Amino acid sequence: MSTIYNFSAGPAVLPKSVLEQARDEMVDWHGTGMSIMEMSHRGKDFTAIAHQAEADLRELLAIPENYKVLFLQGGATAQFAMVPMNLLRGKAGADYIDTGIWSDKAIKEARRYAQVNVAASSADHAYTYAPGQTAWQLDSNAAYVHYTPNETIGGVEFHWTPEVGNVPLVADMSSNVLSKPIDVSRFGVIYAGAQKNIGPAGLTIAIVREDLMGEAMPRTPTLYDYKVQADNGSMYNTPPTYAIYIAGLVFQLLKREGGLAAMEQRNIAKAKLLYDYLDASDFYHNPVAPENRSRMNVPFTLSNPALDAAFLQGAQQQGLLQLKGHALVGGMRASIYNAMPLEGVQALVNYMQDFVKKQG
Ligand SMILES: *Cc1c(COP(=O)(O)O)cnc(C)c1O
């Protein structure tokens, strides 16, 4: 099989070494004669795997003691409901920052439970920038402030952490978690679906400050109550065991590779390579304000959209896969998560150059 590079936004590329280890261990995990998939989630083997995964994630992100790490299901989309259900705590409303399609979805879901104040929005410029802090009209009475640090579809990323005083800050980090070090203590809740920068679909990670738990709305489904999940070690019911195992392998790899500071340096270099080329080219265009460009998801358009299909077909032939942009925005999108090597981005840039030459 020749080398391929998978630029999918999610489910996304996983480190080859992790897939190979999982393959080697799939049928008989560590001499038990069983696959992880067949083991009781409460047995000693899987319990050890889950504990190690949590410990490694805590180490990578330097998660303080007063935060719980939850291994959940339902994707980031379930968090769109769980956040208001758990965090309103008797208050009526919450602040939301609207920077793209994902924050808009979070807002729409939150409106079912809360009065949503859209404290800032970049809809006025087709979601191509992140509104600066001075533009935020926060309500000091809000139960929490929700934002999307990386808009996976628009390719807009906050390279700073908002300052929201004593109001808990909630972040949907689905597509940039583990891409760089962060100060967890600045957040009330961080959540992320695993299938972008962590592991397989089916696992959702929530990091929740302890004092924010225990006041879920009446009639919150049992599984949607952070406190129930925390009190039961994310095993109130059967957790996504195999996805937790794979995520654990990814955490161990990240640790071996130097942790999140090393990841950040690699991600900066990858993104720079691609953006520098886009900026130097008259043929390709990225619409995002330079200071808000995502290091993880790089949307771009061709100056002649009639060539989109030929571009994608040629890319496919070169082993550059899943570059088609999101249906809502069109064009192309290269997702270059942690598991995408620099060589993959270089191969993409080489192909883009060749494609322009061919057009003459
Ligand atoms: C992919 C994504 C979602 C939706 O995730 P699901 O796991 O499919 O629910 C939400 N927010 C962001 C930022 C995403 O990238």
The ligand as an SDF file (V2000), in Angstrom:
LIG
                    3D

 15 15  0  0  0  0  0  0  0  0999 V2000
  -17.3550   17.7170   15.2890 C   0  0  0  0  0  0  0  0  0  0  0  0
  -17.7230   18.8230   16.2090 C   0  0  0  0  0  0  0  0  0  0  0  0
  -18.9150   18.8000   16.9580 C   0  0  0  0  0  0  0  0  0  0  0  0
  -19.9060   17.6640   16.8510 C   0  0  0  0  0  0  0  0  0  0  0  0
  -19.3680   16.5150   17.3670 O   0  0  0  0  0  0  0  0  0  0  0  0
  -20.2010   15.1530   17.4940 P   0  0  0  0  0  0  0  0  0  0  0  0
  -19.2340   14.2960   18.2150 O   0  0  0  0  0  0  0  0  0  0  0  0
  -20.5080   14.6950   16.1050 O   0  0  0  0  0  0  0  0  0  0  0  0
  -21.4290   15.4400   18.2650 O   0  0  0  0  0  0  0  0  0  0  0  0
  -19.1600   19.8380   17.8170 C   0  0  0  0  0  0  0  0  0  0  0  0
  -18.2980   20.8660   17.9460 N   0  0  0  0  0  0  0  0  0  0  0  0
  -17.1530   20.9290   17.2460 C   0  0  0  0  0  0  0  0  0  0  0  0
  -16.2400   22.0950   17.4320 C   0  0  0  0  0  0  0  0  0  0  0  0
  -16.8350   19.9170   16.3500 C   0  0  0  0  0  0  0  0  0  0  0  0
  -15.6900   19.9790   15.6520 O   0  0  0  0  0  0  0  0  0  0  0  0
  1  2  1  0
  2  3  1  0
  2 14  2  0
  3  4  1  0
  3 10  2  0
  4  5  1  0
  5  6  1  0
  6  7  2  0
  6  8  1  0
  6  9  1  0
 10 11  1  0
 11 12  2  0
 12 13  1  0
 12 14  1  0
 14 15  1  0
M  END
$$$$
